[in-house]
Amino acid sequence: MSIIVIGVDPGLSGALAALSSEGHLAIAEMPVRMIAVKGKKGQRRELDLPDLARRVSKLKAMAGGRRLVAPCAGTRCPIAP
């Protein structure tokens, strides 16, 4: 079983990174989708949360179903206990 460390640069122009204990590195742009703006012409971007959840689930499967831990810096860590 592999240990996988994930890094998240949140936001619409952010990215995801995953590094395995075997040295494999994967980097992907944060998944976004375009949605229509009600009452206006045009569209805006928003995070594609279902796609993000699928990507994290794949990482969890690659780690043998073990718990994923995402370290974060600073005091504004949303997953801190």
Steps between C-alpha positions, in 0.01 A plus 500: 500500500617845414500810713365797309542860610263745337537873468218737416530855373135599548307732277387519141853532367648257753636150455524155654822307546561145618835342586527128573758332720637342180579846362212532253377857464167610352392862459164620366318829478212544743187369324266784405187529292322784329148584613249747360437814702126546562357816352823587320674409180812306567643238725714471809734232627442293811677203655380166365459331838377164367809477278723601792341228716560240225866599478550474876320163502742372235792611718349319797463183291865530393596522867327168571187656647688650791419840640641792304666779692551839341748711695433870492689808601389786717214533742223503239507125433141386434573138598677575826342332804 
